[in-house]
Amino acid sequence: MLATEVDSLAKSLVQARAELARETQRRERADTKSDELRQELGHARRRAQTAERELGRLSAGIKGTEHATQAYQHELTTRLEHAQQVNEQLRQEVQRKERQRRALEGNLKEVMENLRNAAQEAQGPRVPTRTAVLEEETLVPPPRNDSGW
């Protein structure tokens, strides 16, 4: 009986040692896995910090670009408004010059008519020729009858 009990205890001891060995192996694997995960976590944190810095840099760059774009757009809008004002002033100036031109053209017609009438009166009564009628229509003064002096 004692031998059976010793056998039983020896079996239990072997089983306990085998279980301890298995537990030790599991513990070592768990520690190894834990170390690997800690290292991966460290790498992930460093990558996250790098990504956050990059995101901050890009965000600042985007905000700077947005501000610069808004400033440039404002400048272009201001320049466009100024150009439109200048165009309007030029259009008004062209209209004024056109009115002056028409007035001067009317005055020229009147002066030319007066000169023709004065020339006809100076030459005496004459019947208007076809050439004189055409000259009046085109507002071209009649050719000079002088010798170039």
KEPA-586663 format. One record per atom (N, C-alpha, C): residue number from 1; residue in three letters; atom name; x, y, z. Coordinates in nm, 2 decimals. Example, Ala and Ser with C-alpha at 12.3 -4.5 7.8 and 13.67 -1.06 7.14 Angstrom:
// residues 2
NODE   pos   code   site       px       py       pz
NODE     1    ala      N     1.32    -0.57     0.78
NODE     1    ala     CA     1.23    -0.45     0.78
NODE     1    ala      C     1.32    -0.33     0.78
NODE     2    ser      N     1.28    -0.22     0.71
NODE     2    ser     CA     1.37    -0.11     0.71
NODE     2    ser      C     1.29     0.00     0.79
END
This chain:
// residues 149
NODE   pos   code   site       px       py       pz
NODE     1    met      N     0.08    -0.12     0.00
NODE     1    met     CA     0.00     0.00     0.00
NODE     1    met      C     0.08     0.13     0.00
NODE     2    leu      N     0.19     0.11     0.07
NODE     2    leu     CA     0.28     0.23     0.08
NODE     2    leu      C     0.34     0.25    -0.06
NODE     3    ala      N     0.37     0.14    -0.13
NODE     3    ala     CA     0.42     0.16    -0.26
NODE     3    ala      C     0.32     0.22    -0.35
NODE     4    thr      N     0.20     0.18    -0.34
NODE     4    thr     CA     0.09     0.24    -0.42
NODE     4    thr      C     0.08     0.38    -0.40
NODE     5    glu      N     0.08     0.42    -0.27
NODE     5    glu     CA     0.07     0.56    -0.23
NODE     5    glu      C     0.19     0.63    -0.28
NODE     6    val      N     0.31     0.58    -0.28
NODE     6    val     CA     0.43     0.64    -0.33
NODE     6    val      C     0.42     0.66    -0.48
NODE     7    asp      N     0.37     0.55    -0.54
NODE     7    asp     CA     0.35     0.56    -0.69
NODE     7    asp      C     0.25     0.67    -0.72
NODE     8    ser      N     0.15     0.68    -0.65
NODE     8    ser     CA     0.04     0.78    -0.67
NODE     8    ser      C     0.10     0.92    -0.65
NODE     9    leu      N     0.18     0.93    -0.54
NODE     9    leu     CA     0.24     1.06    -0.52
NODE     9    leu      C     0.34     1.09    -0.62
NODE    10    ala      N     0.41     1.00    -0.67
NODE    10    ala     CA     0.52     1.02    -0.77
NODE    10    ala      C     0.45     1.06    -0.90
NODE    11    lys      N     0.33     1.00    -0.93
NODE    11    lys     CA     0.26     1.03    -1.05
NODE    11    lys      C     0.21     1.18    -1.04
NODE    12    ser      N     0.16     1.21    -0.92
NODE    12    ser     CA     0.11     1.34    -0.90
NODE    12    ser      C     0.22     1.44    -0.91
NODE    13    leu      N     0.34     1.40    -0.85
NODE    13    leu     CA     0.45     1.49    -0.86
NODE    13    leu      C     0.49     1.51    -1.01
NODE    14    val      N     0.50     1.41    -1.09
NODE    14    val     CA     0.53     1.42    -1.23
NODE    14    val      C     0.43     1.50    -1.30
NODE    15    gln      N     0.30     1.48    -1.27
NODE    15    gln     CA     0.20     1.56    -1.33
NODE    15    gln      C     0.21     1.71    -1.29
NODE    16    ala      N     0.24     1.73    -1.16
NODE    16    ala     CA     0.25     1.87    -1.12
NODE    16    ala      C     0.37     1.93    -1.18
NODE    17    arg      N     0.48     1.86    -1.20
NODE    17    arg     CA     0.60     1.91    -1.26
NODE    17    arg      C     0.57     1.94    -1.41
NODE    18    ala      N     0.50     1.85    -1.48
NODE    18    ala     CA     0.47     1.87    -1.62
NODE    18    ala      C     0.38     1.99    -1.63
NODE    19    glu      N     0.28     2.00    -1.54
NODE    19    glu     CA     0.19     2.11    -1.55
NODE    19    glu      C     0.27     2.24    -1.52
NODE    20    leu      N     0.36     2.24    -1.42
NODE    20    leu     CA     0.44     2.36    -1.40
NODE    20    leu      C     0.53     2.39    -1.52
NODE    21    ala      N     0.58     2.29    -1.59
NODE    21    ala     CA     0.66     2.32    -1.71
NODE    21    ala      C     0.57     2.38    -1.82
NODE    22    arg      N     0.45     2.33    -1.83
NODE    22    arg     CA     0.36     2.39    -1.93
NODE    22    arg      C     0.32     2.53    -1.89
NODE    23    glu      N     0.30     2.55    -1.77
NODE    23    glu     CA     0.26     2.69    -1.72
NODE    23    glu      C     0.38     2.78    -1.74
NODE    24    thr      N     0.50     2.73    -1.71
NODE    24    thr     CA     0.62     2.81    -1.73
NODE    24    thr      C     0.64     2.85    -1.88
NODE    25    gln      N     0.62     2.75    -1.97
NODE    25    gln     CA     0.63     2.78    -2.11
NODE    25    gln      C     0.52     2.88    -2.15
NODE    26    arg      N     0.40     2.86    -2.11
NODE    26    arg     CA     0.29     2.95    -2.14
NODE    26    arg      C     0.32     3.09    -2.09
NODE    27    arg      N     0.38     3.10    -1.96
NODE    27    arg     CA     0.42     3.23    -1.90
NODE    27    arg      C     0.53     3.29    -1.99
NODE    28    glu      N     0.63     3.21    -2.03
NODE    28    glu     CA     0.74     3.27    -2.11
NODE    28    glu      C     0.68     3.32    -2.25
NODE    29    arg      N     0.59     3.24    -2.31
NODE    29    arg     CA     0.53     3.28    -2.44
NODE    29    arg      C     0.45     3.41    -2.41
NODE    30    ala      N     0.38     3.41    -2.30
NODE    30    ala     CA     0.29     3.53    -2.27
NODE    30    ala      C     0.39     3.65    -2.25
NODE    31    asp      N     0.50     3.63    -2.18
NODE    31    asp     CA     0.59     3.74    -2.16
NODE    31    asp      C     0.66     3.79    -2.29
NODE    32    thr      N     0.69     3.69    -2.37
NODE    32    thr     CA     0.75     3.73    -2.50
NODE    32    thr      C     0.65     3.81    -2.58
NODE    33    lys      N     0.53     3.75    -2.59
NODE    33    lys     CA     0.42     3.82    -2.66
NODE    33    lys      C     0.39     3.96    -2.60
NODE    34    ser      N     0.40     3.97    -2.47
NODE    34    ser     CA     0.38     4.10    -2.41
NODE    34    ser      C     0.49     4.20    -2.44
NODE    35    asp      N     0.61     4.15    -2.45
NODE    35    asp     CA     0.73     4.24    -2.49
NODE    35    asp      C     0.71     4.28    -2.63
NODE    36    glu      N     0.67     4.19    -2.72
NODE    36    glu     CA     0.65     4.22    -2.86
NODE    36    glu      C     0.54     4.33    -2.88
NODE    37    leu      N     0.43     4.31    -2.80
NODE    37    leu     CA     0.32     4.40    -2.81
NODE    37    leu      C     0.36     4.54    -2.75
NODE    38    arg      N     0.44     4.54    -2.65
NODE    38    arg     CA     0.49     4.67    -2.59
NODE    38    arg      C     0.58     4.74    -2.70
NODE    39    gln      N     0.66     4.66    -2.77
NODE    39    gln     CA     0.75     4.72    -2.87
NODE    39    gln      C     0.66     4.78    -2.98
NODE    40    glu      N     0.56     4.70    -3.02
NODE    40    glu     CA     0.47     4.75    -3.13
NODE    40    glu      C     0.40     4.87    -3.09
NODE    41    leu      N     0.35     4.87    -2.96
NODE    41    leu     CA     0.28     4.99    -2.91
NODE    41    leu      C     0.37     5.11    -2.91
NODE    42    gly      N     0.50     5.09    -2.87
NODE    42    gly     CA     0.60     5.20    -2.88
NODE    42    gly      C     0.61     5.25    -3.02
NODE    43    his      N     0.63     5.16    -3.11
NODE    43    his     CA     0.64     5.20    -3.26
NODE    43    his      C     0.51     5.28    -3.30
NODE    44    ala      N     0.40     5.22    -3.26
NODE    44    ala     CA     0.27     5.28    -3.30
NODE    44    ala      C     0.26     5.42    -3.24
NODE    45    arg      N     0.30     5.44    -3.12
NODE    45    arg     CA     0.30     5.57    -3.05
NODE    45    arg      C     0.39     5.67    -3.13
NODE    46    arg      N     0.51     5.62    -3.16
NODE    46    arg     CA     0.60     5.71    -3.24
NODE    46    arg      C     0.54     5.75    -3.37
NODE    47    arg      N     0.48     5.65    -3.44
NODE    47    arg     CA     0.42     5.68    -3.57
NODE    47    arg      C     0.30     5.77    -3.55
NODE    48    ala      N     0.23     5.76    -3.45
NODE    48    ala     CA     0.11     5.84    -3.42
NODE    48    ala      C     0.16     5.99    -3.39
NODE    49    gln      N     0.27     6.00    -3.31
NODE    49    gln     CA     0.32     6.13    -3.29
NODE    49    gln      C     0.37     6.20    -3.42
NODE    50    thr      N     0.44     6.12    -3.50
NODE    50    thr     CA     0.49     6.17    -3.63
NODE    50    thr      C     0.37     6.21    -3.71
NODE    51    ala      N     0.27     6.13    -3.72
NODE    51    ala     CA     0.15     6.16    -3.80
NODE    51    ala      C     0.08     6.29    -3.75
NODE    52    glu      N     0.08     6.30    -3.61
NODE    52    glu     CA     0.02     6.42    -3.56
NODE    52    glu      C     0.10     6.55    -3.59
NODE    53    arg      N     0.23     6.54    -3.59
NODE    53    arg     CA     0.31     6.65    -3.62
NODE    53    arg      C     0.29     6.68    -3.77
NODE    54    glu      N     0.29     6.58    -3.85
NODE    54    glu     CA     0.27     6.60    -4.00
NODE    54    glu      C     0.13     6.66    -4.02
NODE    55    leu      N     0.03     6.61    -3.95
NODE    55    leu     CA    -0.11     6.66    -3.97
NODE    55    leu      C    -0.11     6.81    -3.92
NODE    56    gly      N    -0.04     6.84    -3.81
NODE    56    gly     CA    -0.04     6.98    -3.77
NODE    56    gly      C     0.03     7.07    -3.87
NODE    57    arg      N     0.14     7.02    -3.93
NODE    57    arg     CA     0.22     7.10    -4.03
NODE    57    arg      C     0.13     7.12    -4.15
NODE    58    leu      N     0.06     7.01    -4.20
NODE    58    leu     CA    -0.02     7.02    -4.31
NODE    58    leu      C    -0.14     7.11    -4.29
NODE    59    ser      N    -0.20     7.10    -4.17
NODE    59    ser     CA    -0.31     7.19    -4.13
NODE    59    ser      C    -0.27     7.33    -4.13
NODE    60    ala      N    -0.15     7.36    -4.07
NODE    60    ala     CA    -0.10     7.50    -4.07
NODE    60    ala      C    -0.07     7.55    -4.21
NODE    61    gly      N    -0.02     7.46    -4.30
NODE    61    gly     CA     0.01     7.49    -4.44
NODE    61    gly      C    -0.12     7.52    -4.51
NODE    62    ile      N    -0.22     7.44    -4.49
NODE    62    ile     CA    -0.35     7.46    -4.55
NODE    62    ile      C    -0.41     7.59    -4.51
NODE    63    lys      N    -0.40     7.62    -4.38
NODE    63    lys     CA    -0.46     7.75    -4.33
NODE    63    lys      C    -0.38     7.86    -4.39
NODE    64    gly      N    -0.25     7.85    -4.40
NODE    64    gly     CA    -0.17     7.96    -4.46
NODE    64    gly      C    -0.21     7.98    -4.60
NODE    65    thr      N    -0.22     7.87    -4.67
NODE    65    thr     CA    -0.26     7.87    -4.81
NODE    65    thr      C    -0.40     7.93    -4.83
NODE    66    glu      N    -0.49     7.89    -4.74
NODE    66    glu     CA    -0.62     7.95    -4.75
NODE    66    glu      C    -0.62     8.10    -4.73
NODE    67    his      N    -0.54     8.14    -4.63
NODE    67    his     CA    -0.53     8.29    -4.60
NODE    67    his      C    -0.47     8.36    -4.72
NODE    68    ala      N    -0.36     8.30    -4.77
NODE    68    ala     CA    -0.30     8.37    -4.89
NODE    68    ala      C    -0.40     8.37    -5.00
NODE    69    thr      N    -0.47     8.27    -5.02
NODE    69    thr     CA    -0.57     8.26    -5.13
NODE    69    thr      C    -0.68     8.37    -5.11
NODE    70    gln      N    -0.73     8.38    -4.99
NODE    70    gln     CA    -0.83     8.48    -4.96
NODE    70    gln      C    -0.77     8.62    -4.98
NODE    71    ala      N    -0.65     8.65    -4.94
NODE    71    ala     CA    -0.59     8.78    -4.96
NODE    71    ala      C    -0.57     8.80    -5.11
NODE    72    tyr      N    -0.53     8.71    -5.19
NODE    72    tyr     CA    -0.51     8.72    -5.33
NODE    72    tyr      C    -0.64     8.75    -5.40
NODE    73    gln      N    -0.74     8.67    -5.36
NODE    73    gln     CA    -0.88     8.69    -5.41
NODE    73    gln      C    -0.93     8.83    -5.38
NODE    74    his      N    -0.90     8.88    -5.26
NODE    74    his     CA    -0.94     9.02    -5.22
NODE    74    his      C    -0.87     9.12    -5.31
NODE    75    glu      N    -0.74     9.10    -5.33
NODE    75    glu     CA    -0.66     9.19    -5.41
NODE    75    glu      C    -0.71     9.19    -5.56
NODE    76    leu      N    -0.74     9.07    -5.61
NODE    76    leu     CA    -0.79     9.06    -5.74
NODE    76    leu      C    -0.93     9.13    -5.76
NODE    77    thr      N    -1.01     9.11    -5.65
NODE    77    thr     CA    -1.15     9.18    -5.65
NODE    77    thr      C    -1.13     9.33    -5.65
NODE    78    thr      N    -1.04     9.38    -5.57
NODE    78    thr     CA    -1.01     9.52    -5.56
NODE    78    thr      C    -0.96     9.57    -5.70
NODE    79    arg      N    -0.87     9.50    -5.76
NODE    79    arg     CA    -0.82     9.54    -5.89
NODE    79    arg      C    -0.92     9.54    -6.00
NODE    80    leu      N    -1.01     9.44    -5.99
NODE    80    leu     CA    -1.12     9.43    -6.09
NODE    80    leu      C    -1.21     9.54    -6.07
NODE    81    glu      N    -1.25     9.58    -5.95
NODE    81    glu     CA    -1.34     9.69    -5.92
NODE    81    glu      C    -1.27     9.82    -5.98
NODE    82    his      N    -1.14     9.84    -5.95
NODE    82    his     CA    -1.07     9.95    -6.00
NODE    82    his      C    -1.07     9.96    -6.15
NODE    83    ala      N    -1.05     9.84    -6.21
NODE    83    ala     CA    -1.04     9.84    -6.36
NODE    83    ala      C    -1.18     9.87    -6.42
NODE    84    gln      N    -1.29     9.82    -6.35
NODE    84    gln     CA    -1.42     9.85    -6.39
NODE    84    gln      C    -1.45    10.00    -6.38
NODE    85    gln      N    -1.41    10.06    -6.27
NODE    85    gln     CA    -1.43    10.21    -6.26
NODE    85    gln      C    -1.35    10.28    -6.37
NODE    86    val      N    -1.23    10.24    -6.39
NODE    86    val     CA    -1.15    10.30    -6.50
NODE    86    val      C    -1.22    10.29    -6.63
NODE    87    asn      N    -1.27    10.16    -6.66
NODE    87    asn     CA    -1.34    10.14    -6.79
NODE    87    asn      C    -1.47    10.23    -6.80
NODE    88    glu      N    -1.54    10.25    -6.69
NODE    88    glu     CA    -1.66    10.33    -6.69
NODE    88    glu      C    -1.61    10.48    -6.72
NODE    89    gln      N    -1.51    10.52    -6.65
NODE    89    gln     CA    -1.46    10.66    -6.68
NODE    89    gln      C    -1.42    10.68    -6.82
NODE    90    leu      N    -1.35    10.57    -6.88
NODE    90    leu     CA    -1.31    10.58    -7.02
NODE    90    leu      C    -1.43    10.58    -7.11
NODE    91    arg      N    -1.53    10.50    -7.08
NODE    91    arg     CA    -1.65    10.50    -7.16
NODE    91    arg      C    -1.72    10.63    -7.16
NODE    92    gln      N    -1.72    10.69    -7.04
NODE    92    gln     CA    -1.78    10.83    -7.03
NODE    92    gln      C    -1.70    10.93    -7.11
NODE    93    glu      N    -1.57    10.92    -7.10
NODE    93    glu     CA    -1.48    11.01    -7.18
NODE    93    glu      C    -1.50    10.99    -7.33
NODE    94    val      N    -1.51    10.86    -7.37
NODE    94    val     CA    -1.53    10.83    -7.51
NODE    94    val      C    -1.67    10.89    -7.56
NODE    95    gln      N    -1.77    10.88    -7.47
NODE    95    gln     CA    -1.90    10.94    -7.51
NODE    95    gln      C    -1.89    11.09    -7.52
NODE    96    arg      N    -1.81    11.15    -7.42
NODE    96    arg     CA    -1.80    11.30    -7.43
NODE    96    arg      C    -1.72    11.34    -7.55
NODE    97    lys      N    -1.61    11.27    -7.59
NODE    97    lys     CA    -1.53    11.30    -7.71
NODE    97    lys      C    -1.62    11.28    -7.83
NODE    98    glu      N    -1.70    11.17    -7.83
NODE    98    glu     CA    -1.79    11.15    -7.95
NODE    98    glu      C    -1.89    11.27    -7.96
NODE    99    arg      N    -1.94    11.32    -7.85
NODE    99    arg     CA    -2.03    11.43    -7.86
NODE    99    arg      C    -1.96    11.55    -7.91
NODE   100    gln      N    -1.84    11.57    -7.86
NODE   100    gln     CA    -1.75    11.68    -7.91
NODE   100    gln      C    -1.73    11.67    -8.06
NODE   101    arg      N    -1.69    11.55    -8.10
NODE   101    arg     CA    -1.67    11.52    -8.24
NODE   101    arg      C    -1.79    11.55    -8.33
NODE   102    arg      N    -1.91    11.51    -8.28
NODE   102    arg     CA    -2.03    11.54    -8.36
NODE   102    arg      C    -2.05    11.69    -8.37
NODE   103    ala      N    -2.03    11.76    -8.25
NODE   103    ala     CA    -2.05    11.90    -8.25
NODE   103    ala      C    -1.95    11.97    -8.35
NODE   104    leu      N    -1.83    11.92    -8.34
NODE   104    leu     CA    -1.73    11.98    -8.43
NODE   104    leu      C    -1.76    11.95    -8.58
NODE   105    glu      N    -1.81    11.83    -8.60
NODE   105    glu     CA    -1.85    11.79    -8.74
NODE   105    glu      C    -1.96    11.88    -8.79
NODE   106    gly      N    -2.06    11.91    -8.70
NODE   106    gly     CA    -2.17    12.00    -8.73
NODE   106    gly      C    -2.12    12.14    -8.76
NODE   107    asn      N    -2.02    12.18    -8.67
NODE   107    asn     CA    -1.96    12.32    -8.69
NODE   107    asn      C    -1.89    12.32    -8.83
NODE   108    leu      N    -1.81    12.21    -8.86
NODE   108    leu     CA    -1.74    12.21    -8.98
NODE   108    leu      C    -1.83    12.21    -9.10
NODE   109    lys      N    -1.94    12.14    -9.10
NODE   109    lys     CA    -2.04    12.15    -9.20
NODE   109    lys      C    -2.09    12.29    -9.22
NODE   110    glu      N    -2.12    12.35    -9.11
NODE   110    glu     CA    -2.17    12.49    -9.12
NODE   110    glu      C    -2.07    12.58    -9.17
NODE   111    val      N    -1.94    12.57    -9.13
NODE   111    val     CA    -1.83    12.66    -9.18
NODE   111    val      C    -1.81    12.63    -9.33
NODE   112    met      N    -1.81    12.51    -9.37
NODE   112    met     CA    -1.79    12.47    -9.51
NODE   112    met      C    -1.91    12.53    -9.59
NODE   113    glu      N    -2.03    12.52    -9.54
NODE   113    glu     CA    -2.14    12.58    -9.61
NODE   113    glu      C    -2.13    12.73    -9.62
NODE   114    asn      N    -2.09    12.79    -9.51
NODE   114    asn     CA    -2.06    12.94    -9.52
NODE   114    asn      C    -1.96    12.98    -9.61
NODE   115    leu      N    -1.85    12.90    -9.62
NODE   115    leu     CA    -1.74    12.93    -9.71
NODE   115    leu      C    -1.79    12.91    -9.86
NODE   116    arg      N    -1.87    12.81    -9.88
NODE   116    arg     CA    -1.92    12.79   -10.02
NODE   116    arg      C    -2.01    12.91   -10.06
NODE   117    asn      N    -2.10    12.94    -9.96
NODE   117    asn     CA    -2.18    13.05    -9.99
NODE   117    asn      C    -2.11    13.18   -10.02
NODE   118    ala      N    -2.00    13.20    -9.93
NODE   118    ala     CA    -1.92    13.32    -9.95
NODE   118    ala      C    -1.85    13.32   -10.08
NODE   119    ala      N    -1.80    13.20   -10.12
NODE   119    ala     CA    -1.73    13.19   -10.25
NODE   119    ala      C    -1.82    13.21   -10.37
NODE   120    gln      N    -1.94    13.16   -10.35
NODE   120    gln     CA    -2.04    13.18   -10.46
NODE   120    gln      C    -2.08    13.33   -10.47
NODE   121    glu      N    -2.10    13.39   -10.36
NODE   121    glu     CA    -2.13    13.53   -10.36
NODE   121    glu      C    -2.02    13.61   -10.42
NODE   122    ala      N    -1.89    13.57   -10.39
NODE   122    ala     CA    -1.78    13.65   -10.44
NODE   122    ala      C    -1.76    13.63   -10.59
NODE   123    gln      N    -1.80    13.51   -10.64
NODE   123    gln     CA    -1.79    13.49   -10.79
NODE   123    gln      C    -1.92    13.54   -10.86
NODE   124    gly      N    -2.01    13.56   -10.79
NODE   124    gly     CA    -2.14    13.61   -10.86
NODE   124    gly      C    -2.23    13.49   -10.87
NODE   125    pro      N    -2.35    13.52   -10.92
NODE   125    pro     CA    -2.45    13.42   -10.93
NODE   125    pro      C    -2.41    13.31   -11.03
NODE   126    arg      N    -2.42    13.19   -10.99
NODE   126    arg     CA    -2.38    13.08   -11.08
NODE   126    arg      C    -2.48    12.96   -11.05
NODE   127    val      N    -2.49    12.88   -11.15
NODE   127    val     CA    -2.58    12.76   -11.13
NODE   127    val      C    -2.49    12.65   -11.07
NODE   128    pro      N    -2.54    12.59   -10.97
NODE   128    pro     CA    -2.45    12.48   -10.91
NODE   128    pro      C    -2.44    12.37   -11.00
NODE   129    thr      N    -2.32    12.32   -11.01
NODE   129    thr     CA    -2.28    12.21   -11.10
NODE   129    thr      C    -2.30    12.08   -11.03
NODE   130    arg      N    -2.29    11.97   -11.10
NODE   130    arg     CA    -2.30    11.84   -11.04
NODE   130    arg      C    -2.19    11.82   -10.94
NODE   131    thr      N    -2.07    11.86   -10.97
NODE   131    thr     CA    -1.95    11.85   -10.89
NODE   131    thr      C    -1.97    11.92   -10.76
NODE   132    ala      N    -2.03    12.04   -10.76
NODE   132    ala     CA    -2.05    12.12   -10.64
NODE   132    ala      C    -2.15    12.04   -10.55
NODE   133    val      N    -2.25    11.98   -10.61
NODE   133    val     CA    -2.35    11.91   -10.53
NODE   133    val      C    -2.28    11.79   -10.46
NODE   134    leu      N    -2.20    11.72   -10.53
NODE   134    leu     CA    -2.13    11.60   -10.48
NODE   134    leu      C    -2.03    11.65   -10.37
NODE   135    glu      N    -1.96    11.76   -10.39
NODE   135    glu     CA    -1.87    11.81   -10.28
NODE   135    glu      C    -1.95    11.85   -10.16
NODE   136    glu      N    -2.07    11.90   -10.17
NODE   136    glu     CA    -2.15    11.93   -10.05
NODE   136    glu      C    -2.19    11.81    -9.98
NODE   137    glu      N    -2.22    11.70   -10.05
NODE   137    glu     CA    -2.26    11.58    -9.99
NODE   137    glu      C    -2.15    11.51    -9.92
NODE   138    thr      N    -2.03    11.52    -9.97
NODE   138    thr     CA    -1.92    11.45    -9.91
NODE   138    thr      C    -1.84    11.54    -9.82
NODE   139    leu      N    -1.87    11.66    -9.81
NODE   139    leu     CA    -1.80    11.76    -9.73
NODE   139    leu      C    -1.66    11.77    -9.76
NODE   140    val      N    -1.62    11.76    -9.89
NODE   140    val     CA    -1.49    11.78    -9.93
NODE   140    val      C    -1.48    11.92    -9.99
NODE   141    pro      N    -1.39    12.00    -9.95
NODE   141    pro     CA    -1.38    12.14   -10.00
NODE   141    pro      C    -1.34    12.13   -10.15
NODE   142    pro      N    -1.39    12.23   -10.23
NODE   142    pro     CA    -1.36    12.23   -10.37
NODE   142    pro      C    -1.21    12.25   -10.40
NODE   143    pro      N    -1.16    12.20   -10.51
NODE   143    pro     CA    -1.02    12.22   -10.54
NODE   143    pro      C    -0.98    12.36   -10.55
NODE   144    arg      N    -0.86    12.40   -10.52
NODE   144    arg     CA    -0.81    12.54   -10.52
NODE   144    arg      C    -0.78    12.57   -10.67
NODE   145    asn      N    -0.81    12.69   -10.70
NODE   145    asn     CA    -0.77    12.74   -10.84
NODE   145    asn      C    -0.65    12.83   -10.84
NODE   146    asp      N    -0.56    12.81   -10.74
NODE   146    asp     CA    -0.45    12.90   -10.73
NODE   146    asp      C    -0.33    12.83   -10.79
NODE   147    ser      N    -0.22    12.89   -10.80
NODE   147    ser     CA    -0.10    12.84   -10.86
NODE   147    ser      C    -0.01    12.77   -10.76
NODE   148    gly      N    -0.06    12.75   -10.64
NODE   148    gly     CA     0.02    12.68   -10.54
NODE   148    gly      C     0.08    12.77   -10.44
NODE   149    trp      N     0.05    12.90   -10.45
NODE   149    trp     CA     0.10    12.99   -10.35
NODE   149    trp      C     0.01    13.00   -10.23
END
